[in-house]
Amino acid sequence: MRTVATSNDLVRLSFLQALLADAGIEAFVLDAFASVTEGSAGAIQRRLAVAARDEWRARRVLVEAGEA
């Protein structure tokens, strides 16, 4: 797995995940539980990750969307 974005903004993460899904790239939000248990104070950001084989495509999709 490779991290392509980090954020505590659930809307942004959902949007990025949808962008990647439209490109046929499966993305996963990591650290969601840790972020919730610490109170979402911003200390632990959620990570959006993709399979290593999809990393370059995912980064390209995000750059083209102005999100990288």
C-alpha positions in Angstrom: 0.0 0.0 0.0 1.1 3.5 -0.8 -0.2 6.7 0.8 -1.3 9.2 -1.9 -3.0 11.8 0.5 -3.5 12.6 4.1 -6.2 14.7 5.7 -8.7 14.9 8.5 -11.3 16.3 6.2 -13.8 13.5 5.6 -15.4 15.2 2.7 -12.1 15.7 0.9 -11.1 12.1 1.5 -14.4 10.9 0.2 -14.0 13.1 -2.9 -10.5 11.9 -3.6 -11.7 8.3 -3.1 -14.5 8.9 -5.7 -12.0 10.4 -8.2 -9.8 7.4 -7.9 -12.8 5.0 -8.1 -13.9 6.7 -11.4 -10.4 6.0 -12.7 -10.7 2.3 -11.7 -8.4 2.6 -8.7 -9.4 1.1 -5.4 -8.4 3.4 -2.5 -8.6 2.8 1.2 -8.8 5.2 4.2 -6.3 4.2 6.8 -6.0 5.4 10.4 -9.7 6.3 10.7 -10.1 4.5 14.0 -7.0 6.0 15.5 -8.1 9.5 14.4 -11.5 9.0 16.0 -10.2 7.7 19.3 -7.9 10.7 19.7 -10.8 13.0 19.2 -10.1 14.2 15.7 -8.0 17.0 17.1 -5.8 16.7 14.1 -2.8 14.9 15.7 -3.4 11.7 13.6 -4.5 12.3 10.1 -6.3 9.7 8.0 -4.4 8.4 5.0 -5.7 7.6 1.6 -3.8 4.6 0.3 -3.8 2.6 -3.0 -2.0 -0.6 -4.0 1.6 -0.1 -4.9 0.9 -1.0 -8.5 -1.6 1.9 -8.8 0.4 4.6 -7.1 1.6 6.4 -10.2 -1.8 6.3 -11.8 -3.5 7.6 -8.6 -1.0 10.4 -8.2 -1.6 11.4 -11.9 -5.4 11.4 -11.4 -5.0 13.6 -8.2 -2.6 16.0 -10.0 -4.9 16.3 -13.0 -7.8 17.1 -10.6 -5.8 19.8 -8.9 -5.8 17.8 -5.6 -2.1 16.9 -5.2 
